[in-house]
Amino acid sequence: MNPSNRRNFLRNVSLGTLAAISIPDIVSAAMVTEKAKKIALKKEDVVLFQGDSITDAGRKRDNDQPNAGGALGGGYALMAASAMLLKNADKNLKVYNKGISGNKVFQLADRWDIDCLVIKPDVLSILVGVNDYWHTLSNNYKGTVQTYREDYDKLLTRTRQQLPDVQLIIGEPFAVKGVKAVDDKWYPAFDEYRVAARELADKHQAIFIPYQSVFDKAQKAAPAAYWTGDGVHPSVAGAQLMAEAWLQCVK
């Protein structure tokens, strides 16, 4: 094989390998270091998604009914809920989304009674943290990683006290470098928020979703801008990627 043909052959093999990488494979590779523990969904379970705009994803605020398309938004929460409800049609699950765009941990805490404790979720999924850092760069927010850690710890402690049997899922705050909003200024400071979220998940016996690793590995299949439009908010493909990771936490 001459050098030119060999280069073309290797290039085609490489492209074919990337094309063969599926979302489940990407997610499985990212989740491999996490514990194998999964939440067993039970009949009549209430599942609540909480967080900021990534969870909110344009949901309709005027619909409080569970399992309603508009109320679940247009992001990963809707995609995860759709698959979960289809797979568990015999369980009569009730799924809510109460994410609110722009929220930081203290803002979740301010509305926690109404938007969490009153709902009494059996499974509570929280993704929060990117605004706790991002807004220090863009919105003159004065919080620090210690603020984030302490506020989050208090929120989780309060939740455990009020809902002792709740099963927790904590999503890792993530950012995709090199796409619009996310640049070198984010690092290494933002990584500390990711570490804090993981440590709090361990402390409060929560399942942890390593979303940063999920998005990092996804870039082997498609460029960063394919998965997110601004480095923070996922594209449709990015939302499905997140949903696949979330679904690996339940059975």
N, C-alpha and C positions, 0 to 999 in steps of 0.2 A: 504494500500500500504506500503510495507516494505521500510526502508530507502534507500536501494540500488536501488530499482525500482523507487523510488521517485526522486532520483538524476538523474537517466537516463532519466526519463520523463522530468524533468526540463531542462536537457541539450539538449534534442531533441527539446523541445519547443523553447529554446533560439536560437539554430542553425536554426530552421525553420523560426523564426522571422527575423534573419539576412538575410537569403536567400531571404526573401520576400521583403527586402528593395530594391527599384528600383532607378535607377539614377534620374528619375524625382522627386521621393519622397525626395531624398537626397538634390537635388538642391532647391526644393520648401522650405524645412525646413531651408536651409541656407539663402535663399532670403527673408524669411518672414518678417524680420525687415526692409527691404528696402521699399522705396516708390513704390506704385503700378504703377507709371507712366511708359509708354512704348512709344517707337518711332513708329509712324505709317509710314510704308514704302510706298512711292509713286512711281508712274510710272516714269521710267527713272532715279531713284535715283542711285547715285554713293556711294558705301560703301567701306571704306578704313580701313584695319587693319594695325596698326603700333605698333612697339615695338622692342624687342630683340629676342634672339634665340627661346624663347617659341612661339613667333608669327612666326618667320622666318621658323622654322621647315624644313629646307632643301629646301626651294623654289628655283626655277631656276631663276637666275637673268637676263637671256637673253630673257625672254618672258614678254613683257609689256602688253599683251592682257588681258582684264578682263575675269573673269570666267574660266580661263585656269587652269587645274589641277596642272601641274607642277609649275606654277607661284604662286599658292596659298599654296605651301608647303605640308607637310604631317601631320599637327597638327590641333589644335582646329579651326584655321581660315578656313581651308579647310572643316572641318566637319560642322561648322556653316554655311558656304557659301553654301554647298551642300544642306542642309535642307532648307535654306532660298530661294534658287533659285528654288527648287522643289515646295515649297509652293506658291511661287509668280511668277509662270511662265508667267502670264499675264502682269507683270510690267516691263519686260525688264531691270532688275537690272544689274548694272555693279559692280563687286566685285574685289577689288585689295588687295594684301598683299605686304607691303613694310617693313616688319620687317627685322632687320639685327642682326645677332648673336653678342653678346658681347656689344651691345649698352647700353650706359647710357643716361641720359636726354640730356646732352650737345651734344652728338653725333647725337641724333635725331634733335636737333636744327640746327646743321651744315648742314644737308641735307634736311631740312624742305621745302625749296622752291621747289625743284625738286620732292621730294618724298611725298609731301602732297599738298602744296598750288596750284601747277600747275594742279594737278589732280582734284581739286575743289570738294572734297567729300561733299555729303549731310549728310552722317553719318560717323563719324570718331571715331574709337575705338582704344584706346591706352592702352597698358600694358607695363609699364616700371618701374624699381626700384630695382629689385633684384640685378642687377649688380652694381648699385650705392652703395649698401652695400657690396655685396660679394667680389667685387674687392678691397675693403679696407683690406680684410683678405688675399687675394691670389695674387693680381696684383699690390700691392703697390700704389693703388689709394688713393689720399689724400682728396677726397671729404667727406663731412659730410651730415647729414640729412638736415642741413640748406642749403647746396649747392643744394641738391636734391629739396627741397621745392622751393627755389628761381628760380632755372633753369626751373622747371616744370611750375611754376606760369607764368614766362615770356613767355614760349612756348605757353601756353594756351591763354594768353592775346593776343599775336601776332596772334594766329589762329583766335580768335574771331574778331579781328580787320580786318583781311583779308577775313574771311568767316563768316560774321555776322549771317548767317542763319544756320550754321552747327549744327547738333545735335551730342552731344558728349556722348561717353561711356568710362568711365575710369575703367580699371580693377585694382583690388587691388594686389600689389606685394605680393607673398606668398612664403612660404617655409615649407617643411614637415620635422619636427624634427626627428632625429634618423635614417635618411636614408643617408648614405655616407657623402656627403659634409656638411650637416646641423647638427650641434651639439650645445652644450650649449654656445659656444662662440658667437653665433648669437644673443643671448638674454640677456637683453631686448632691445638692440640697434636696431635690425631689426624691432621690433614692431613700432618704431617711424616713419619708412618709410611708413608703412601701415596707420598709423594715418594721416600722411601728405597727402597721396593720397586721403583719404576720405575727408579731409577738403578741398582740392583743387577741388574735384568733386562738393562739395556743393557750393563753391565760384563761380565756372564757370558753374553752372546749368547743370551738367553732370549726367547721370545715372551711378551709382556706382555698380560694381559687386564684392561682398565680397568673392573673391576666397579662402581666408584663411579659412573662415567658411565652404565653400563648401568642401575643402579637409579634414578639421577636421572632418566633419560629415560623409564623405565617409569612414572613417576608422572604422565606426561601421559595415560596410558591408564587408570590406576586409582590410588587413593590409596595412600600409603606403607604403611598397615597391611594392604593386600591382598598386598603382596610380602614382608612380614616381620612376625612376631608381636611381636618385642621390639626391633627396630631393628638386630639383628645376625644372628639366625638366620632364614634364608629360609622362607617358607611353601612349600607345594607349587608354587604358581605361581612364586615366587621361585627355587626350585631349578631349575625348568624354564628359567627365564630365564638362570640361570647356565650350565646345560648347553648352551643354544643358543650362548652366547658361547664356551664352551670348544670346541665342535665347529667353530667357525670357524677354529680354530687348526690343524686337521688336515685332510688330504685323502687 
